[in-house]
Amino acid sequence: MIESKDIRKMVEHVIRRQRGVVDSEPMDPAREWVTGILVTLLFVCVGGVVSYRYYSSTIAWEASMDAVVAPTVLYNALQVEEALSWYEAREEKYQELRGVMPAETPTSISLPAGDEASLEATSTPELVPEVELVPAAEIPVDPDESVGVPDLSV
């Protein structure tokens, strides 16, 4: 049979609900730990699947790329020599304007006796890919076309 204290509890429960006060459910530590571990495992699994798909697509993309072939660079030796002479003349003109005499470049370096053994060949890391340079002797050059060497007057 329902006693008056049970009826009073039900009435208080209804009145509290009408005022917007929610009954607090007791926290169950085991349930909260299981929920946290399951959510963490879900995130780890989703991250693993996404990482694996990205890795496999990257490997497939790299495998589908053709081997990179270094292009053959053609150059006109005459134009290179003219450009070098133009820059040398420009440097001499600059040194002359500064009032400094151009230094003579030594053609050979003499080493003291016994230093030949101390010189060792060292390899440096190659920063630029190796490119094959081929003179363009076969390129037709129009004699009427100017090379475009600028005027050296300052």
C-alpha positions as CSV (number, residue, x, y, z in Angstrom):
1,M,0.0,0.0,0.0
2,I,1.2,3.5,-0.7
3,E,2.1,5.5,2.3
4,S,1.8,9.2,2.7
5,K,5.6,9.7,2.7
6,D,5.7,8.0,-0.8
7,I,2.9,10.3,-2.0
8,R,4.8,13.3,-0.6
9,K,8.0,12.2,-2.5
10,M,6.1,11.9,-5.8
11,V,4.5,15.3,-5.3
12,E,7.9,16.9,-4.5
13,H,9.4,15.2,-7.5
14,V,6.7,16.6,-9.9
15,I,6.9,20.1,-8.4
16,R,10.7,20.2,-8.8
17,R,10.4,19.1,-12.4
18,Q,7.9,21.9,-13.1
19,R,10.4,24.4,-11.7
20,G,13.1,23.2,-14.1
21,V,15.3,21.5,-11.6
22,V,16.5,18.2,-12.9
23,D,17.2,15.4,-10.7
24,S,20.9,14.6,-10.7
25,E,21.6,11.1,-11.6
26,P,24.4,9.5,-9.6
27,M,27.6,9.2,-11.4
28,D,28.7,5.6,-12.2
29,P,32.6,5.6,-12.3
30,A,32.8,2.4,-14.2
31,R,30.3,3.6,-16.9
32,E,32.2,6.9,-17.3
33,W,35.6,5.1,-17.7
34,V,34.2,2.7,-20.2
35,T,32.6,5.5,-22.2
36,G,35.9,7.5,-22.2
37,I,38.0,4.5,-23.2
38,L,35.6,3.6,-26.0
39,V,35.6,7.2,-27.4
40,T,39.4,7.3,-27.3
41,L,39.6,3.9,-29.1
42,L,37.2,5.2,-31.7
43,F,39.4,8.3,-32.3
44,V,42.5,6.2,-32.5
45,C,40.9,3.8,-35.0
46,V,39.6,6.6,-37.2
47,G,43.0,8.3,-37.1
48,G,44.7,5.0,-38.0
49,V,42.4,4.5,-41.0
50,V,42.8,8.0,-42.3
51,S,46.6,7.8,-41.8
52,Y,46.8,4.4,-43.6
53,R,44.7,5.7,-46.6
54,Y,46.9,8.8,-46.9
55,Y,50.1,6.7,-46.7
56,S,48.8,4.2,-49.3
57,S,47.7,7.0,-51.7
58,T,51.1,8.8,-51.3
59,I,53.0,5.6,-52.0
60,A,50.8,4.9,-55.0
61,W,51.2,8.4,-56.3
62,E,55.0,8.2,-56.0
63,A,55.1,4.8,-57.7
64,S,53.0,6.2,-60.6
65,M,55.5,9.0,-61.3
66,D,57.9,8.5,-64.1
67,A,61.6,8.6,-63.5
68,V,62.8,12.2,-63.6
69,V,65.3,12.7,-66.5
70,A,67.6,15.7,-66.2
71,P,67.1,17.9,-69.3
72,T,70.0,18.4,-71.7
73,V,71.0,22.0,-71.7
74,L,72.1,23.4,-75.0
75,Y,74.3,26.5,-75.0
76,N,76.1,28.6,-77.6
77,A,79.8,28.7,-76.7
78,L,80.3,32.0,-78.5
79,Q,77.5,33.7,-76.5
80,V,79.0,32.3,-73.2
81,E,82.4,33.7,-74.1
82,E,81.0,37.1,-75.0
83,A,79.0,37.2,-71.8
84,L,82.1,36.3,-69.7
85,S,84.2,39.0,-71.5
86,W,81.4,41.5,-70.9
87,Y,81.3,40.8,-67.2
88,E,85.1,40.9,-66.9
89,A,85.1,44.3,-68.7
90,R,82.4,45.4,-66.4
91,E,84.4,44.4,-63.3
92,E,87.5,46.1,-64.6
93,K,85.5,49.3,-65.2
94,Y,84.1,49.1,-61.6
95,Q,87.5,48.5,-60.1
96,E,88.8,51.5,-62.2
97,L,86.1,53.7,-60.9
98,R,86.8,52.7,-57.3
99,G,90.5,53.5,-57.8
100,V,91.6,49.9,-57.2
101,M,93.9,48.2,-59.6
102,P,92.5,44.9,-60.8
103,A,94.3,42.0,-59.3
104,E,96.1,39.6,-61.5
105,T,94.7,36.1,-61.3
106,P,97.5,33.6,-60.8
107,T,97.6,31.0,-63.5
108,S,99.2,28.4,-61.3
109,I,99.6,27.8,-57.6
110,S,102.8,26.6,-56.2
111,L,102.8,24.6,-53.0
112,P,105.6,24.2,-50.6
113,A,107.4,20.9,-50.7
114,G,105.7,18.1,-48.8
115,D,102.2,19.6,-48.9
116,E,101.1,17.4,-51.8
117,A,100.6,14.5,-49.4
118,S,98.4,16.5,-47.1
119,L,95.9,17.4,-49.8
120,E,93.1,14.9,-49.9
121,A,90.1,14.7,-52.2
122,T,87.0,15.4,-50.3
123,S,83.5,14.9,-51.6
124,T,80.9,17.6,-50.9
125,P,77.2,16.9,-51.0
126,E,75.7,17.7,-54.3
127,L,73.1,20.4,-53.9
128,V,72.1,20.7,-57.6
129,P,71.2,17.8,-59.7
130,E,73.7,17.0,-62.4
131,V,72.8,18.5,-65.7
132,E,74.5,17.5,-69.0
133,L,75.8,20.5,-70.9
134,V,76.1,20.2,-74.6
135,P,77.4,23.0,-76.9
136,A,74.8,24.0,-79.4
137,A,77.1,24.0,-82.4
138,E,74.1,22.7,-84.5
139,I,71.9,25.7,-83.7
140,P,71.7,28.0,-86.7
141,V,72.8,31.5,-85.8
142,D,71.5,34.4,-87.9
143,P,74.5,36.6,-88.7
144,D,72.2,39.7,-88.9
145,E,70.9,39.1,-85.4
146,S,72.8,41.0,-82.7
147,V,74.0,39.1,-79.6
148,G,72.8,41.9,-77.3
149,V,76.0,42.8,-75.5
150,P,75.1,46.1,-73.6
151,D,77.2,49.2,-73.8
152,L,79.8,49.5,-71.0
153,S,79.7,53.3,-70.6
154,V,78.6,54.3,-67.2
